[in-house]
Amino acid sequence: MKNIVILTGAGISAESGMGTFRDEGGLWTQYALEDVATPEGFARNPALVQEFYNIRRVKAAAARPNEAHEALARLQREWPGRVDIVTQNVDGLHEAGGARDVIHMHGELAGALCAACGHRWEAPAEMAVGEPCPACKGPHARPDVVWFGEIPYHMDRISDLLDAADLFAAIGTSGQVYPAAAFVHQAAAAGAHTVELNLEPSELASGFDELRSGPASRVVPDWVG
Ligand SMILES: CC(C)NC(=O)[C@H](Cc1c[nH]c2ccccc12)NC(=O)[C@H](CCCC/N=C(/NCCC(=O)O)S[C@H]1O[C@H](COP(=O)(O)OP(=O)(O)OC[C@H]2O[C@@H](n3cnc4c(N)ncnc43)[C@H](O)[C@@H]2O)[C@@H](O)[C@H]1O)NC(=O)OCc1ccccc1
C-alpha cells in the first residue's frame, strides 16, 4: 500500500493564529532572522531571543488546531499504508489535532535544551536568560529549536522516508528554507507523485506534479477526502 510523506510549514498553522514568517506582517518583518534564529544572535542578545520564543510559546499554547491539522490526523488513522508528517513548525498543533509520531525537524517551542550538556526538558512558558539546566545546573538553557546554520533534527529518518515515498505533499510552506525545500526533489527522484497545497503557488511550484491552491483549512480536508 502507498507510503505518504507530508511536509508542513507555517501556512498550515496560519488560520490557527500562529502567523507565518515571510507573508505580509510575518515574523521576519518584525524581527531580523539573524538576531533571533541563529546561534550568533543568541550569543549577542539572549534576552531578545528568549523574548521572541516566549511570546510564540505562549501564543502556541493558546492556539487551537484547524481543519487542516485534523484532516491529516484522520488520514493517518484511516489510511491503510504509512502516513508520516514531517513539520518545520515548532508549535504542537499537529498533535493537538490528533496526529501521532510527528517529526519536528526544526524542534519544538515546548522543549528546552542545555547548550552546554545537551540535556532536554519541558520548557517553562517564559524561559529566562540564564535559565538553569536541571542536569548540569549551568545557566545555558535555550529553546529546543533548530536555528539557521544548525543541522535539522531526524534528517536520516526523513531521508529514508522520502526514498520510500509513493506520494509526497507539501502544505503551507514557501520552499525558501533548506534542506526542507529540497525534499520534493528527493521524493520525486524516488518515483513519488508530488502535490503542493498552498494559499498560492510557491517558488517551488514548478517542481510539483500537482498544485492545489487555497487556505489549508479548506484544501487539505478536500484533498484528504
Ligand atoms: C533562508 C535560507 C536561504 N537559509 C537556509 O535555507 C539555510 C541554509 C542556507 C544558508 N544559505 C543558503 C543559501 C542557499 C540555500 C540554503 C542556504 N538553512 C539552514 O541553515 C538549515 C536550518 C534551517 C532551520 C531554521 N529554523 C527555522 N525555524 C525554527 C526556528 C523558528 O521557528 O523560529 S526555519 C523557519 O522558516 C522555514 C520556512 O518557513 P515556512 O514554514 O515555509 O513559512 P513562510 O512564512 O516562509 O511561508 C508560509 C507559506 O504558507 C503559505 N500560506 C499562508 N497562509 C496560508 C494558509 N492559510 N493556508 C495555506 N498556505 C498558507 C504562504 O503562501 C507561504 O507560501 C520554516 O522551516 C520555519 O521553521 N540548516 C542547514 O542547512 O544545515 C546544513 C544541513 C543541510 C542539509 C542536511 C543537513 C545539514
The ligand as an SDF file (V2000), in Angstrom:
LIG
                    3D

 80 86  0  0  0  0  0  0  0  0999 V2000
   16.9330   31.4850    4.3390 C   0  0  0  0  0  0  0  0  0  0  0  0
   17.5180   30.2950    3.6220 C   0  0  0  0  0  0  0  0  0  0  0  0
   18.1740   30.6640    2.3130 C   0  0  0  0  0  0  0  0  0  0  0  0
   18.5270   29.6520    4.5160 N   0  0  0  0  0  0  0  0  0  0  0  0
   18.5950   28.2930    4.5440 C   0  0  0  0  0  0  0  0  0  0  0  0
   17.8710   27.5590    3.9180 O   0  0  0  0  0  0  0  0  0  0  0  0
   19.6430   27.7390    5.4660 C   0  0  0  0  0  0  0  0  0  0  0  0
   20.8420   27.1910    4.6520 C   0  0  0  0  0  0  0  0  0  0  0  0
   21.3610   28.1920    3.7730 C   0  0  0  0  0  0  0  0  0  0  0  0
   22.1100   29.2410    4.1090 C   0  0  0  0  0  0  0  0  0  0  0  0
   22.3990   29.9230    2.9650 N   0  0  0  0  0  0  0  0  0  0  0  0
   21.8160   29.3080    1.9270 C   0  0  0  0  0  0  0  0  0  0  0  0
   21.8120   29.6370    0.5580 C   0  0  0  0  0  0  0  0  0  0  0  0
   21.1190   28.8160   -0.3030 C   0  0  0  0  0  0  0  0  0  0  0  0
   20.4650   27.6770    0.2080 C   0  0  0  0  0  0  0  0  0  0  0  0
   20.4650   27.3750    1.5780 C   0  0  0  0  0  0  0  0  0  0  0  0
   21.1560   28.2090    2.4100 C   0  0  0  0  0  0  0  0  0  0  0  0
   19.1480   26.5760    6.1490 N   0  0  0  0  0  0  0  0  0  0  0  0
   19.6840   26.2640    7.3530 C   0  0  0  0  0  0  0  0  0  0  0  0
   20.5030   26.9300    7.9580 O   0  0  0  0  0  0  0  0  0  0  0  0
   19.1960   24.9280    7.9110 C   0  0  0  0  0  0  0  0  0  0  0  0
   18.3350   25.1470    9.1780 C   0  0  0  0  0  0  0  0  0  0  0  0
   17.0810   25.8740    8.8060 C   0  0  0  0  0  0  0  0  0  0  0  0
   16.1190   25.8920   10.0090 C   0  0  0  0  0  0  0  0  0  0  0  0
   15.9240   27.3000   10.5340 C   0  0  0  0  0  0  0  0  0  0  0  0
   14.8390   27.3170   11.5240 N   0  0  0  0  0  0  0  0  0  0  0  0
   13.5830   27.6060   11.2380 C   0  0  0  0  0  0  0  0  0  0  0  0
   12.6150   27.5740   12.1810 N   0  0  0  0  0  0  0  0  0  0  0  0
   12.9180   27.1260   13.5500 C   0  0  0  0  0  0  0  0  0  0  0  0
   13.0140   28.2540   14.4220 C   0  0  0  0  0  0  0  0  0  0  0  0
   11.7540   29.0690   14.4740 C   0  0  0  0  0  0  0  0  0  0  0  0
   10.6820   28.6130   14.0520 O   0  0  0  0  0  0  0  0  0  0  0  0
   11.8870   30.1920   14.9840 O   0  0  0  0  0  0  0  0  0  0  0  0
   13.1790   27.9430    9.6000 S   0  0  0  0  0  0  0  0  0  0  0  0
   11.5740   28.6850    9.5660 C   0  0  0  0  0  0  0  0  0  0  0  0
   11.3880   29.1260    8.2310 O   0  0  0  0  0  0  0  0  0  0  0  0
   11.0410   27.9980    7.4540 C   0  0  0  0  0  0  0  0  0  0  0  0
   10.2310   28.2580    6.2380 C   0  0  0  0  0  0  0  0  0  0  0  0
    9.1210   28.9230    6.5880 O   0  0  0  0  0  0  0  0  0  0  0  0
    7.6720   28.3800    6.0980 P   0  0  0  0  0  0  0  0  0  0  0  0
    7.1770   27.4330    7.1060 O   0  0  0  0  0  0  0  0  0  0  0  0
    7.7180   27.9370    4.6860 O   0  0  0  0  0  0  0  0  0  0  0  0
    6.8920   29.7580    6.2670 O   0  0  0  0  0  0  0  0  0  0  0  0
    6.8620   31.0020    5.2590 P   0  0  0  0  0  0  0  0  0  0  0  0
    6.3310   32.1250    6.0380 O   0  0  0  0  0  0  0  0  0  0  0  0
    8.1710   31.1550    4.5420 O   0  0  0  0  0  0  0  0  0  0  0  0
    5.7840   30.5340    4.1530 O   0  0  0  0  0  0  0  0  0  0  0  0
    4.4500   30.3070    4.5350 C   0  0  0  0  0  0  0  0  0  0  0  0
    3.7510   29.7380    3.3090 C   0  0  0  0  0  0  0  0  0  0  0  0
    2.4120   29.4020    3.6830 O   0  0  0  0  0  0  0  0  0  0  0  0
    1.5120   29.9460    2.7530 C   0  0  0  0  0  0  0  0  0  0  0  0
    0.2620   30.2630    3.4880 N   0  0  0  0  0  0  0  0  0  0  0  0
   -0.0100   31.3550    4.2540 C   0  0  0  0  0  0  0  0  0  0  0  0
   -1.2490   31.2400    4.8070 N   0  0  0  0  0  0  0  0  0  0  0  0
   -1.7550   30.0370    4.3810 C   0  0  0  0  0  0  0  0  0  0  0  0
   -2.9920   29.3460    4.5970 C   0  0  0  0  0  0  0  0  0  0  0  0
   -3.9710   29.8550    5.3530 N   0  0  0  0  0  0  0  0  0  0  0  0
   -3.1570   28.1410    4.0070 N   0  0  0  0  0  0  0  0  0  0  0  0
   -2.1750   27.6030    3.2170 C   0  0  0  0  0  0  0  0  0  0  0  0
   -0.9660   28.2040    2.9790 N   0  0  0  0  0  0  0  0  0  0  0  0
   -0.7730   29.4060    3.5530 C   0  0  0  0  0  0  0  0  0  0  0  0
    2.2030   31.1730    2.1630 C   0  0  0  0  0  0  0  0  0  0  0  0
    1.7100   31.4280    0.8540 O   0  0  0  0  0  0  0  0  0  0  0  0
    3.6730   30.7220    2.1400 C   0  0  0  0  0  0  0  0  0  0  0  0
    3.9690   30.0160    0.9350 O   0  0  0  0  0  0  0  0  0  0  0  0
   10.3020   27.1140    8.3660 C   0  0  0  0  0  0  0  0  0  0  0  0
   11.0010   25.9920    8.3010 O   0  0  0  0  0  0  0  0  0  0  0  0
   10.4600   27.7020    9.7460 C   0  0  0  0  0  0  0  0  0  0  0  0
   10.7020   26.6930   10.6580 O   0  0  0  0  0  0  0  0  0  0  0  0
   20.3300   24.1200    8.2980 N   0  0  0  0  0  0  0  0  0  0  0  0
   21.1920   23.6630    7.3580 C   0  0  0  0  0  0  0  0  0  0  0  0
   21.0830   23.9220    6.1720 O   0  0  0  0  0  0  0  0  0  0  0  0
   22.1520   22.8290    7.8890 O   0  0  0  0  0  0  0  0  0  0  0  0
   23.0870   22.2110    6.9390 C   0  0  0  0  0  0  0  0  0  0  0  0
   22.4690   20.8980    6.5320 C   0  0  0  0  0  0  0  0  0  0  0  0
   21.8680   20.7760    5.2800 C   0  0  0  0  0  0  0  0  0  0  0  0
   21.3640   19.5290    4.8880 C   0  0  0  0  0  0  0  0  0  0  0  0
   21.3980   18.4340    5.7250 C   0  0  0  0  0  0  0  0  0  0  0  0
   21.9940   18.6010    6.9840 C   0  0  0  0  0  0  0  0  0  0  0  0
   22.5290   19.8450    7.3720 C   0  0  0  0  0  0  0  0  0  0  0  0
  1  2  1  0
  2  3  1  0
  2  4  1  0
  4  5  1  0
  5  6  2  0
  5  7  1  0
  7  8  1  0
  7 18  1  0
  8  9  1  0
  9 10  2  0
  9 17  1  0
 10 11  1  0
 11 12  1  0
 12 13  1  0
 12 17  2  0
 13 14  2  0
 14 15  1  0
 15 16  2  0
 16 17  1  0
 18 19  1  0
 19 20  2  0
 19 21  1  0
 21 22  1  0
 21 70  1  0
 22 23  1  0
 23 24  1  0
 24 25  1  0
 25 26  1  0
 26 27  2  0
 27 28  1  0
 27 34  1  0
 28 29  1  0
 29 30  1  0
 30 31  1  0
 31 32  2  0
 31 33  1  0
 34 35  1  0
 35 36  1  0
 35 68  1  0
 36 37  1  0
 37 38  1  0
 37 66  1  0
 38 39  1  0
 39 40  1  0
 40 41  2  0
 40 42  1  0
 40 43  1  0
 43 44  1  0
 44 45  2  0
 44 46  1  0
 44 47  1  0
 47 48  1  0
 48 49  1  0
 49 50  1  0
 49 64  1  0
 50 51  1  0
 51 52  1  0
 51 62  1  0
 52 53  1  0
 52 61  1  0
 53 54  2  0
 54 55  1  0
 55 56  1  0
 55 61  2  0
 56 57  1  0
 56 58  2  0
 58 59  1  0
 59 60  2  0
 60 61  1  0
 62 63  1  0
 62 64  1  0
 64 65  1  0
 66 67  1  0
 66 68  1  0
 68 69  1  0
 70 71  1  0
 71 72  2  0
 71 73  1  0
 73 74  1  0
 74 75  1  0
 75 76  1  0
 75 80  2  0
 76 77  2  0
 77 78  1  0
 78 79  2  0
 79 80  1  0
M  END
$$$$
